Amino acid sequence: GERGIVQGDFNSRWPSDFKATRGMIFPVYHLFHFLLNDKSFKIVSSVSDHPLQADSIFLSDGKRYKAIVVNFTVSKQRVIFHGFSGEFRIKRLDADTFADAATDSKWSDKNWQNRSGNTDLLELEPFSVSFIEGNI
């Protein structure tokens, strides 16, 4: 419920402060699903120049990488990755995708966008979480 990753069998006990409905899936569910889907990945150091605006966590198994990039602000943020090129796929959890993610436990497995080329610049929507996967 309000202290977990899925709301559970009841609506929120505090509907005016926490607008969760029965069975609602919280964003952290998808974060854990993405991180724990393949346990061979290890954390790789990543540093944000402005960690209160946007930050990330990178993981790699030596051949592939995963990244979670978060925009903590009400404004769009442009993020530059060094050494982030080639083909990768991205999925965004933001205001446009929240309703689907909150009702579908398989949301994080669907509708990825493929990207290719030297794409080391990402534009992050306000209060968004981007999930990225690619090959090294």
N, C-alpha and C positions, 0 to 999 in steps of 0.2 A: 504494500500500500504506500502511503505517503512517505514511508521510510525505506522503500525498497526499489525494485526495478520494474514492477508491474503493480497497478493499483489493486488488483485482487477482486474479490467478490462483491465489494460494496463501493458506493460513491464516496467521495472525500468527506471526512468528518468536518472539514472547514471549507465548505464550498465557496464562500465569499473570498477567502484568502488563497485557497489551493484548488483550482478548478479541474480536478481529476474525476473521471467517470469510471464506473465499474469496468475492469478489464483493460484499462488504458495502459499502453506500454510506454515507459519513460525513455527518453533518449539514452540514458546510461545503459539500458539493455542492449542497444545496438553497438555501443562502444565496447562493452564486454564481449559481445558476439564476435566482433571484428578482431579484437585482440586475442581472444582465446580459440579462434577457429583453427589455427595451426600453431601448436606450441613449440615448433622448432625455431621460431623467430626470437632474437635477442635484441634488447634495447641498444640503440646506437646513439651516441651523443648528438644532440641538436641544441642550438642556442638561438634565442630570439633577441633581436636588438631592442624590441619593445614588448616584453612579456605581459604587460598589462593590457595590451591591445590585441596581440595575436601570439600564439605559441603553438608548439608542435611536439609530437613524440614520434621518433623514427625507430623502426625495427627492421632487422635483416636476418636472413638465414645464410648469407654469403652469396646467394644467387638472385634472390628476390628481395624486395623491400616492401614495407607497409608504412604508411604515415597517417597520423591523425593531426589535422590542422584546425585550430579553433580561433574564431574571431570573437573576442569578449566585448566588443563595442556596439553601439547603435549605428555606426557608420561602416560603409564598405572599407575593406582593408586590402591593400596590394602587398603580396608576400613574394619575395624572391628567394628561390632555392639555389644554392650553388651545387653544381654537379648533378642536377636533376634534369635529365634529358632522355630522349628515346620514347618508346611507347609505354604508356601507363593507362590506368583506368581510374576514374574518380566518381564518387557518389557524395552528394551533399545533403546534409540534414539542416534545413533552414525553414523559414516561414512558409515557403511554397510546398515543402515536402513533409512538414510536421504532421499533418492530419493522416497521411498514409502511414508514416512511421509509427504513429501512436496507436494504430489499429491493426497492424500487420507484423507479426513476429518474424516473418521472412523478408521484410522490407530490405534489410541490408544485403540480401542475396540477389536482389532484382535491380533492373534498370540502371546499370553502370554506364557511364559515358567513356568511350575510348578516345584517347588523345595520342598524338604522335608528333615527332619533331623535337626541336630544342625548346621545350615549353617549361622554362624555369620560373615563370611569373604566373601567379594565381591571383585572381580577384575573389575575395571572400565576402559573402553577403553578411549583413549584420547578425550578430548572435548565432553564427553558423558553425557547424562541425563538418569538415571535409574528410572523407576516407579515401586514401590513395593507395594503389598497388601497382607495382611495376617490376621489371627485371633490371638487374644491375648491369 
